[in-house]
Protein backbone atom coordinates (compact mmCIF):
# COMPACT_ATOMS: atom_id res chain seq x y z
CA UNK A 1 0.00 0.00 0.00
CA UNK A 2 1.17 3.53 -0.77
CA UNK A 3 0.73 6.25 1.85
CA UNK A 4 0.20 9.89 0.94
CA UNK A 5 0.93 12.54 3.54
CA UNK A 6 -1.30 15.44 2.54
CA UNK A 7 -2.11 19.02 3.47
CA UNK A 8 -5.60 20.51 3.18
CA UNK A 9 -6.01 24.28 2.76
CA UNK A 10 -9.31 25.57 4.17
CA UNK A 11 -9.33 28.78 2.15
CA UNK A 12 -8.90 27.09 -1.24
CA UNK A 13 -10.14 23.54 -0.51
CA UNK A 14 -6.97 22.32 -2.20
CA UNK A 15 -5.12 19.15 -1.29
CA UNK A 16 -1.33 19.02 -1.61
CA UNK A 17 0.51 15.71 -1.46
CA UNK A 18 3.56 16.52 0.64
CA UNK A 19 5.10 13.05 0.62
CA UNK A 20 4.24 9.78 -1.14
CA UNK A 21 5.68 6.72 0.60
CA UNK A 22 5.75 3.13 -0.63
CA UNK A 23 4.82 1.71 2.75
CA UNK A 24 2.56 2.49 5.67
CA UNK A 25 2.88 5.69 7.70
CA UNK A 26 0.23 7.28 9.90
CA UNK A 27 -1.11 10.06 12.07
CA UNK A 28 0.54 13.43 11.29
CA UNK A 29 1.19 16.06 13.97
CA UNK A 30 2.13 19.62 12.94
CA UNK A 31 5.06 21.26 14.74
CA UNK A 32 5.13 25.10 14.77
CA UNK A 33 8.72 25.07 13.50
CA UNK A 34 7.60 23.83 10.09
CA UNK A 35 7.63 20.06 10.09
CA UNK A 36 5.27 17.14 10.63
CA UNK A 37 5.67 14.03 12.77
CA UNK A 38 4.34 10.66 11.65
CA UNK A 39 4.76 7.05 12.74
CA UNK A 40 5.42 3.86 10.84
CA UNK A 41 6.79 0.43 11.70
CA UNK A 42 6.90 1.26 15.40
CA UNK A 43 9.08 4.36 14.94
CA UNK A 44 8.51 8.12 14.68
CA UNK A 45 9.68 10.28 11.79
CA UNK A 46 10.07 14.00 11.17
CA UNK A 47 8.96 15.32 7.75
CA UNK A 48 10.05 18.83 6.78
CA UNK A 49 7.50 20.99 4.96
CA UNK A 50 10.30 22.51 2.85
CA UNK A 51 12.16 19.33 1.89
CA UNK A 52 9.85 16.43 2.70
CA UNK A 53 11.51 13.12 3.57
CA UNK A 54 11.24 10.65 6.43
CA UNK A 55 13.84 11.46 9.10
CA UNK A 56 13.80 9.02 12.00
CA UNK A 57 13.50 10.45 15.52
CA UNK A 58 15.54 8.80 18.25
CA UNK A 59 13.02 7.39 20.73
CA UNK A 60 15.51 5.27 22.68
CA UNK A 61 14.12 1.94 23.78
CA UNK A 62 10.64 2.82 22.46
CA UNK A 63 10.56 1.00 19.12
CA UNK A 64 6.92 -0.17 19.22
CA UNK A 65 5.25 3.24 19.00
CA UNK A 66 1.65 3.28 17.81
CA UNK A 67 -0.15 6.17 16.14
CA UNK A 68 -1.10 8.02 19.34
CA UNK A 69 1.68 10.63 19.60
CA UNK A 70 1.86 14.40 19.78
CA UNK A 71 3.66 17.64 20.60
CA UNK A 72 3.60 19.77 23.75
CA UNK A 73 2.00 23.25 23.50
CA UNK A 74 5.43 24.89 23.70
CA UNK A 75 6.83 22.59 21.01
CA UNK A 76 9.61 21.32 23.28
CA UNK A 77 8.50 17.74 23.99
CA UNK A 78 6.96 14.73 22.34
CA UNK A 79 4.45 12.38 23.87
CA UNK A 80 4.30 8.81 22.60
CA UNK A 81 2.30 5.66 23.21
CA UNK A 82 4.54 2.60 23.10
CA UNK A 83 4.48 -1.05 24.15
CA UNK A 84 8.21 -1.92 24.08
CA UNK A 85 8.45 -2.44 27.85
CA UNK A 86 4.83 -3.20 28.70
CA UNK A 87 2.31 -5.74 27.48
CA UNK A 88 0.05 -2.96 26.22
CA UNK A 89 0.38 0.69 25.22
CA UNK A 90 1.99 3.02 27.79
CA UNK A 91 2.50 6.80 27.62
CA UNK A 92 5.94 8.43 27.70
CA UNK A 93 7.38 11.88 27.02
CA UNK A 94 10.79 12.84 25.61
CA UNK A 95 12.53 15.88 24.07
CA UNK A 96 11.13 16.86 20.67
CA UNK A 97 14.54 16.29 19.08
CA UNK A 98 14.69 12.75 20.45
CA UNK A 99 16.07 11.14 23.59
CA UNK A 100 15.23 8.75 26.39
CA UNK A 101 11.49 8.39 27.06
CA UNK A 102 10.18 9.08 30.57
CA UNK A 103 7.26 6.91 31.65
CA UNK A 104 4.07 8.82 32.53
CA UNK A 105 1.22 6.33 33.03
CA UNK A 106 1.59 3.64 35.67
CA UNK A 107 -1.31 1.63 34.29
CA UNK A 108 -1.82 0.15 30.84
CA UNK A 109 -3.31 0.18 28.33
CA UNK A 110 -3.00 3.95 27.94
CA UNK A 111 -3.23 5.72 24.59
CA UNK A 112 -2.41 9.46 24.50
CA UNK A 113 -4.59 11.92 22.56
CA UNK A 114 -4.56 15.43 24.05
CA UNK A 115 -2.27 17.91 25.85
CA UNK A 116 -3.90 20.77 27.76
CA UNK A 117 -3.06 24.24 26.38
CA UNK A 118 -1.40 25.24 29.67
CA UNK A 119 0.96 22.29 29.29
CA UNK A 120 0.05 20.75 32.65
CA UNK A 121 -2.24 17.82 31.82
CA UNK A 122 -2.44 14.90 29.42
CA UNK A 123 -5.74 13.45 28.20
CA UNK A 124 -5.83 9.86 27.06
CA UNK A 125 -7.93 6.72 26.93
CA UNK A 126 -7.44 3.50 28.81
CA UNK A 127 -9.18 0.41 30.05
CA UNK A 128 -9.31 0.09 33.83
CA UNK A 129 -11.34 -3.03 34.47
CA UNK A 130 -14.16 -2.05 32.13
CA UNK A 131 -14.70 -0.32 28.77
CA UNK A 132 -12.24 2.27 27.49
CA UNK A 133 -12.76 5.58 29.29
CA UNK A 134 -11.35 9.11 29.13
CA UNK A 135 -8.60 9.78 31.66
CA UNK A 136 -6.30 12.66 32.56
CA UNK A 137 -3.12 12.92 34.61
CA UNK A 138 -0.41 15.51 35.33
CA UNK A 139 2.14 15.82 32.54
CA UNK A 140 4.88 14.52 34.83
CA UNK A 141 2.83 11.50 35.88
CA UNK A 142 0.86 10.83 39.03
CA UNK A 143 -2.71 10.02 40.00
CA UNK A 144 -5.05 9.72 37.06
CA UNK A 145 -8.61 11.04 36.95
CA UNK A 146 -11.49 9.25 35.24
CA UNK A 147 -13.37 11.94 33.30
CA UNK A 148 -16.04 9.86 31.55
CA UNK A 149 -18.04 6.82 32.52
CA UNK A 150 -21.22 5.17 31.20
CA UNK A 151 -19.91 4.78 27.64
CA UNK A 152 -19.39 1.51 25.79
CA UNK A 153 -16.18 2.93 24.31
CA UNK A 154 -14.36 6.28 24.33
CA UNK A 155 -11.50 7.49 22.13
CA UNK A 156 -9.78 10.54 20.66
CA UNK A 157 -9.91 13.17 23.44
CA UNK A 158 -8.56 16.57 22.35
CA UNK A 159 -8.66 19.92 24.17
CA UNK A 160 -10.16 23.14 22.85
CA UNK A 161 -7.52 25.91 22.61
CA UNK A 162 -8.94 27.70 25.67
CA UNK A 163 -8.71 24.48 27.70
CA UNK A 164 -12.37 24.66 28.73
CA UNK A 165 -13.56 21.54 26.92
CA UNK A 166 -12.31 18.12 25.91
CA UNK A 167 -13.88 16.73 22.74
CA UNK A 168 -13.98 12.97 22.18
CA UNK A 169 -15.87 10.24 20.36
CA UNK A 170 -18.08 8.08 22.53
CA UNK A 171 -20.14 4.99 21.81
CA UNK A 172 -23.52 4.37 23.39
CA UNK A 173 -26.11 1.80 22.27
CA UNK A 174 -24.18 1.08 19.09
CA UNK A 175 -23.96 4.72 17.92
CA UNK A 176 -20.60 6.53 17.83
CA UNK A 177 -20.96 10.30 18.09
CA UNK A 178 -18.84 13.27 19.04
CA UNK A 179 -19.14 14.63 22.57
CA UNK A 180 -17.55 17.33 24.67
CA UNK A 181 -17.02 17.53 28.42
CA UNK A 182 -15.37 19.87 30.90
CA UNK A 183 -11.99 18.65 32.16
CA UNK A 184 -13.54 18.16 35.61
CA UNK A 185 -16.22 15.85 34.17
CA UNK A 186 -19.06 18.39 34.13
CA UNK A 187 -21.14 19.56 31.19
CA UNK A 188 -21.23 16.38 29.11
CA UNK A 189 -22.84 17.30 25.76
CA UNK A 190 -23.53 15.24 22.66
CA UNK A 191 -22.39 17.22 19.59
CA UNK A 192 -23.36 14.98 16.65
CA UNK A 193 -26.40 12.81 16.01
CA UNK A 194 -26.35 11.28 12.56
CA UNK A 195 -25.98 7.96 10.79
CA UNK A 196 -22.22 8.13 10.28
CA UNK A 197 -19.73 6.68 12.75
CA UNK A 198 -17.76 9.72 13.94
CA UNK A 199 -14.23 9.57 15.34
CA UNK A 200 -11.23 11.71 16.32
CA UNK A 201 -12.52 15.28 16.78
CA UNK A 202 -9.80 17.95 16.62
CA UNK A 203 -10.61 21.55 17.63
CA UNK A 204 -8.88 24.13 15.44
CA UNK A 205 -6.23 26.34 17.11
CA UNK A 206 -8.39 29.44 16.59
CA UNK A 207 -11.35 27.82 18.35
CA UNK A 208 -13.75 28.04 15.42
CA UNK A 209 -13.99 24.52 13.97
CA UNK A 210 -13.89 20.83 14.78
CA UNK A 211 -12.27 18.51 12.25
CA UNK A 212 -13.27 14.85 12.45
CA UNK A 213 -13.33 11.54 10.61
CA UNK A 214 -16.65 10.04 9.51
CA UNK A 215 -16.94 6.32 8.81
CA UNK A 216 -19.84 4.74 6.89
CA UNK A 217 -22.92 3.79 8.94
CA UNK A 218 -22.52 0.46 10.70
CA UNK A 219 -18.72 0.53 10.88
CA UNK A 220 -17.38 -1.34 13.90
CA UNK A 221 -14.38 0.22 15.65
CA UNK A 222 -12.05 2.46 13.66
CA UNK A 223 -10.56 0.24 10.96
CA UNK A 224 -8.15 1.14 8.18
CA UNK A 225 -8.75 0.79 4.45
CA UNK A 226 -12.27 2.11 4.08
CA UNK A 227 -13.91 4.90 2.12
CA UNK A 228 -14.27 7.64 4.74
CA UNK A 229 -14.82 11.41 4.92
CA UNK A 230 -13.06 14.30 6.60
CA UNK A 231 -15.69 16.64 8.01
CA UNK A 232 -15.74 20.10 9.58
CA UNK A 233 -18.31 21.43 12.01
CA UNK A 234 -18.65 24.69 13.99
CA UNK A 235 -17.05 24.51 17.43
CA UNK A 236 -20.36 25.54 18.98
CA UNK A 237 -22.14 22.67 17.23
CA UNK A 238 -24.33 22.60 14.17
CA UNK A 239 -24.28 21.35 10.61
CA UNK A 240 -21.17 19.53 9.43
CA UNK A 241 -19.53 19.99 6.06
CA UNK A 242 -17.83 17.17 4.17
CA UNK A 243 -14.44 18.51 3.13
CA UNK A 244 -13.04 15.45 1.41
CA UNK A 245 -13.78 11.81 0.73
CA UNK A 246 -10.82 9.45 0.71
CA UNK A 247 -9.56 5.93 1.27
CA UNK A 248 -8.30 5.75 4.84
CA UNK A 249 -9.58 5.48 8.39
CA UNK A 250 -7.20 4.28 11.07
CA UNK A 251 -4.09 6.44 10.71
CA UNK A 252 -5.73 9.31 8.80
CA UNK A 253 -6.18 11.86 11.62
CA UNK A 254 -5.85 9.90 14.88
CA UNK A 255 -4.06 12.76 16.66
CA UNK A 256 -3.96 16.61 16.59
CA UNK A 257 -3.02 17.64 13.05
CA UNK A 258 -3.88 21.34 12.61
CA UNK A 259 -1.35 23.94 11.48
CA UNK A 260 -0.78 26.55 14.22
CA UNK A 261 -2.53 29.24 12.16
CA UNK A 262 -5.66 27.04 11.73
CA UNK A 263 -5.57 27.57 7.97
CA UNK A 264 -4.43 24.06 7.08
CA UNK A 265 -4.31 20.57 8.51
CA UNK A 266 -2.35 17.42 7.70
CA UNK A 267 -3.84 14.01 7.04
CA UNK A 268 -3.00 10.61 5.59
CA UNK A 269 -4.72 8.91 2.72
CA UNK A 270 -3.87 5.57 1.19
CA UNK A 271 -3.76 4.12 -2.29
CA UNK A 272 -5.22 0.66 -2.74
CA UNK A 273 -2.80 -2.06 -3.82
CA UNK A 274 -2.78 -2.47 -7.57
CA UNK A 275 -4.22 1.01 -8.23
C-alpha positions as CSV (number, residue, x, y, z in Angstrom):
1,X,0.0,0.0,0.0
2,X,1.2,3.5,-0.8
3,X,0.7,6.3,1.9
4,X,0.2,9.9,0.9
5,X,0.9,12.5,3.5
6,X,-1.3,15.4,2.5
7,X,-2.1,19.0,3.5
8,X,-5.6,20.5,3.2
9,X,-6.0,24.3,2.8
10,X,-9.3,25.6,4.2
11,X,-9.3,28.8,2.1
12,X,-8.9,27.1,-1.2
13,X,-10.1,23.5,-0.5
14,X,-7.0,22.3,-2.2
15,X,-5.1,19.1,-1.3
16,X,-1.3,19.0,-1.6
17,X,0.5,15.7,-1.5
18,X,3.6,16.5,0.6
19,X,5.1,13.0,0.6
20,X,4.2,9.8,-1.1
21,X,5.7,6.7,0.6
22,X,5.7,3.1,-0.6
23,X,4.8,1.7,2.7
24,X,2.6,2.5,5.7
25,X,2.9,5.7,7.7
26,X,0.2,7.3,9.9
27,X,-1.1,10.1,12.1
28,X,0.5,13.4,11.3
29,X,1.2,16.1,14.0
30,X,2.1,19.6,12.9
31,X,5.1,21.3,14.7
32,X,5.1,25.1,14.8
33,X,8.7,25.1,13.5
34,X,7.6,23.8,10.1
35,X,7.6,20.1,10.1
36,X,5.3,17.1,10.6
37,X,5.7,14.0,12.8
38,X,4.3,10.7,11.7
39,X,4.8,7.1,12.7
40,X,5.4,3.9,10.8
41,X,6.8,0.4,11.7
42,X,6.9,1.3,15.4
43,X,9.1,4.4,14.9
44,X,8.5,8.1,14.7
45,X,9.7,10.3,11.8
46,X,10.1,14.0,11.2
47,X,9.0,15.3,7.8
48,X,10.0,18.8,6.8
49,X,7.5,21.0,5.0
50,X,10.3,22.5,2.8
51,X,12.2,19.3,1.9
52,X,9.8,16.4,2.7
53,X,11.5,13.1,3.6
54,X,11.2,10.7,6.4
55,X,13.8,11.5,9.1
56,X,13.8,9.0,12.0
57,X,13.5,10.4,15.5
58,X,15.5,8.8,18.2
59,X,13.0,7.4,20.7
60,X,15.5,5.3,22.7
61,X,14.1,1.9,23.8
62,X,10.6,2.8,22.5
63,X,10.6,1.0,19.1
64,X,6.9,-0.2,19.2
65,X,5.3,3.2,19.0
66,X,1.7,3.3,17.8
67,X,-0.2,6.2,16.1
68,X,-1.1,8.0,19.3
69,X,1.7,10.6,19.6
70,X,1.9,14.4,19.8
71,X,3.7,17.6,20.6
72,X,3.6,19.8,23.7
73,X,2.0,23.2,23.5
74,X,5.4,24.9,23.7
75,X,6.8,22.6,21.0
76,X,9.6,21.3,23.3
77,X,8.5,17.7,24.0
78,X,7.0,14.7,22.3
79,X,4.5,12.4,23.9
80,X,4.3,8.8,22.6
81,X,2.3,5.7,23.2
82,X,4.5,2.6,23.1
83,X,4.5,-1.1,24.1
84,X,8.2,-1.9,24.1
85,X,8.4,-2.4,27.9
86,X,4.8,-3.2,28.7
87,X,2.3,-5.7,27.5
88,X,0.1,-3.0,26.2
89,X,0.4,0.7,25.2
90,X,2.0,3.0,27.8
91,X,2.5,6.8,27.6
92,X,5.9,8.4,27.7
93,X,7.4,11.9,27.0
94,X,10.8,12.8,25.6
95,X,12.5,15.9,24.1
96,X,11.1,16.9,20.7
97,X,14.5,16.3,19.1
98,X,14.7,12.7,20.5
99,X,16.1,11.1,23.6
100,X,15.2,8.8,26.4
101,X,11.5,8.4,27.1
102,X,10.2,9.1,30.6
103,X,7.3,6.9,31.7
104,X,4.1,8.8,32.5
105,X,1.2,6.3,33.0
106,X,1.6,3.6,35.7
107,X,-1.3,1.6,34.3
108,X,-1.8,0.1,30.8
109,X,-3.3,0.2,28.3
110,X,-3.0,4.0,27.9
111,X,-3.2,5.7,24.6
112,X,-2.4,9.5,24.5
113,X,-4.6,11.9,22.6
114,X,-4.6,15.4,24.1
115,X,-2.3,17.9,25.9
116,X,-3.9,20.8,27.8
117,X,-3.1,24.2,26.4
118,X,-1.4,25.2,29.7
119,X,1.0,22.3,29.3
120,X,0.1,20.7,32.6
121,X,-2.2,17.8,31.8
122,X,-2.4,14.9,29.4
123,X,-5.7,13.4,28.2
124,X,-5.8,9.9,27.1
125,X,-7.9,6.7,26.9
126,X,-7.4,3.5,28.8
127,X,-9.2,0.4,30.0
128,X,-9.3,0.1,33.8
129,X,-11.3,-3.0,34.5
130,X,-14.2,-2.0,32.1
131,X,-14.7,-0.3,28.8
132,X,-12.2,2.3,27.5
133,X,-12.8,5.6,29.3
134,X,-11.4,9.1,29.1
135,X,-8.6,9.8,31.7
136,X,-6.3,12.7,32.6
137,X,-3.1,12.9,34.6
138,X,-0.4,15.5,35.3
139,X,2.1,15.8,32.5
140,X,4.9,14.5,34.8
141,X,2.8,11.5,35.9
142,X,0.9,10.8,39.0
143,X,-2.7,10.0,40.0
144,X,-5.1,9.7,37.1
145,X,-8.6,11.0,36.9
146,X,-11.5,9.3,35.2
147,X,-13.4,11.9,33.3
148,X,-16.0,9.9,31.6
149,X,-18.0,6.8,32.5
150,X,-21.2,5.2,31.2
151,X,-19.9,4.8,27.6
152,X,-19.4,1.5,25.8
153,X,-16.2,2.9,24.3
154,X,-14.4,6.3,24.3
155,X,-11.5,7.5,22.1
156,X,-9.8,10.5,20.7
157,X,-9.9,13.2,23.4
158,X,-8.6,16.6,22.3
159,X,-8.7,19.9,24.2
160,X,-10.2,23.1,22.8
161,X,-7.5,25.9,22.6
162,X,-8.9,27.7,25.7
163,X,-8.7,24.5,27.7
164,X,-12.4,24.7,28.7
165,X,-13.6,21.5,26.9
166,X,-12.3,18.1,25.9
167,X,-13.9,16.7,22.7
168,X,-14.0,13.0,22.2
169,X,-15.9,10.2,20.4
170,X,-18.1,8.1,22.5
171,X,-20.1,5.0,21.8
172,X,-23.5,4.4,23.4
173,X,-26.1,1.8,22.3
174,X,-24.2,1.1,19.1
175,X,-24.0,4.7,17.9
176,X,-20.6,6.5,17.8
177,X,-21.0,10.3,18.1
178,X,-18.8,13.3,19.0
179,X,-19.1,14.6,22.6
180,X,-17.5,17.3,24.7
181,X,-17.0,17.5,28.4
182,X,-15.4,19.9,30.9
183,X,-12.0,18.6,32.2
184,X,-13.5,18.2,35.6
185,X,-16.2,15.8,34.2
186,X,-19.1,18.4,34.1
187,X,-21.1,19.6,31.2
188,X,-21.2,16.4,29.1
189,X,-22.8,17.3,25.8
190,X,-23.5,15.2,22.7
191,X,-22.4,17.2,19.6
192,X,-23.4,15.0,16.6
193,X,-26.4,12.8,16.0
194,X,-26.4,11.3,12.6
195,X,-26.0,8.0,10.8
196,X,-22.2,8.1,10.3
197,X,-19.7,6.7,12.8
198,X,-17.8,9.7,13.9
199,X,-14.2,9.6,15.3
200,X,-11.2,11.7,16.3
201,X,-12.5,15.3,16.8
202,X,-9.8,18.0,16.6
203,X,-10.6,21.6,17.6
204,X,-8.9,24.1,15.4
205,X,-6.2,26.3,17.1
206,X,-8.4,29.4,16.6
207,X,-11.3,27.8,18.3
208,X,-13.8,28.0,15.4
209,X,-14.0,24.5,14.0
210,X,-13.9,20.8,14.8
211,X,-12.3,18.5,12.2
212,X,-13.3,14.9,12.5
213,X,-13.3,11.5,10.6
214,X,-16.7,10.0,9.5
215,X,-16.9,6.3,8.8
216,X,-19.8,4.7,6.9
217,X,-22.9,3.8,8.9
218,X,-22.5,0.5,10.7
219,X,-18.7,0.5,10.9
220,X,-17.4,-1.3,13.9
221,X,-14.4,0.2,15.7
222,X,-12.0,2.5,13.7
223,X,-10.6,0.2,11.0
224,X,-8.2,1.1,8.2
225,X,-8.8,0.8,4.5
226,X,-12.3,2.1,4.1
227,X,-13.9,4.9,2.1
228,X,-14.3,7.6,4.7
229,X,-14.8,11.4,4.9
230,X,-13.1,14.3,6.6
231,X,-15.7,16.6,8.0
232,X,-15.7,20.1,9.6
233,X,-18.3,21.4,12.0
234,X,-18.6,24.7,14.0
235,X,-17.0,24.5,17.4
236,X,-20.4,25.5,19.0
237,X,-22.1,22.7,17.2
238,X,-24.3,22.6,14.2
239,X,-24.3,21.3,10.6
240,X,-21.2,19.5,9.4
241,X,-19.5,20.0,6.1
242,X,-17.8,17.2,4.2
243,X,-14.4,18.5,3.1
244,X,-13.0,15.4,1.4
245,X,-13.8,11.8,0.7
246,X,-10.8,9.4,0.7
247,X,-9.6,5.9,1.3
248,X,-8.3,5.7,4.8
249,X,-9.6,5.5,8.4
250,X,-7.2,4.3,11.1
251,X,-4.1,6.4,10.7
252,X,-5.7,9.3,8.8
253,X,-6.2,11.9,11.6
254,X,-5.8,9.9,14.9
255,X,-4.1,12.8,16.7
256,X,-4.0,16.6,16.6
257,X,-3.0,17.6,13.1
258,X,-3.9,21.3,12.6
259,X,-1.4,23.9,11.5
260,X,-0.8,26.5,14.2
261,X,-2.5,29.2,12.2
262,X,-5.7,27.0,11.7
263,X,-5.6,27.6,8.0
264,X,-4.4,24.1,7.1
265,X,-4.3,20.6,8.5
266,X,-2.4,17.4,7.7
267,X,-3.8,14.0,7.0
268,X,-3.0,10.6,5.6
269,X,-4.7,8.9,2.7
270,X,-3.9,5.6,1.2
271,X,-3.8,4.1,-2.3
272,X,-5.2,0.7,-2.7
273,X,-2.8,-2.1,-3.8
274,X,-2.8,-2.5,-7.6
275,X,-4.2,1.0,-8.2
